[in-house]
């Protein structure tokens, strides 16, 4: 049982950590959303908190298969304005700039998804298939978002958004 600090009326440490993580994640999502919008992409918020508002509170502690599927929904559906190709995109903030297959939920169902990882210094991207093959994102890896042919993005714009990320996350 969690005990709230006397006279604080505030959050427990667990609640505080959860909310802090949510805020960092939402900043990273907004950064990526605005990046793609600025490059003419059609961007649709897709994740559970957008498709089914209020569902996160209802699913706290629920461990059913349906609840797990809802939690694993990617954050966005993005459409390339030139090719009209559509992609599932999951955005992750990682202070240390690492992301591996082991970071995915078990039985992750969106095998055609891309993972855009925002760190304090970079915006990198990797596909589910690459993760499954054992590839990963690390501070040393060179899988920059601007190098993804699937998206065909302007590297100068990405650099500008990396500068935003540095400003937002430098103290995290």
Steps between C-alpha positions, in 0.01 A plus 500: 500500500638841405499777753485864397735743673324680783376850417623477141173411333722418203587190309663187636850431371360232270231734362758775458737275305213377281378853420855623437557216254169573328592866456840414351333257262240753392767766437688250280177411316415866441853568375474217246145596403602861431809385310292290262227765469760762410612274214148466359414157639147403592530412867230319692521431874417133534603378846256385765482836675391662173276233354323421825525807729501417868587134442834520682332558836251220438776252409713556810561157646308320222708215352267355237611426143278779363646751748851398394412547131362848570815600693721393208333720238760719322492874568450615141400415148705713261448546129779609268369793290701393192460123490172479699659210694360457850703395805434411861736701722573450867694780672722432799706736714817339627735720704786258435413465130460123498219281370505125435261218415486418873344843563189397305201345673475122457326398179504853361238478221598789269781334307495775234553782753789742520643616832624857519722546802555851629796545732683797646710528183341312211186387325551148372276244335486123473240260363343210687665262253845646569443465874389140447823436305701612803576855392451778754529870568790614714689827544760364255258366237452695180131426439399865477145588402634706208655187348171309472405470134144405599441851628720712268536787747698825482808449719531874575149505647581192708811676634282794606267264687802327659594841635151527650548158660830613653326805650204304636689201633839634607406486871329160488 
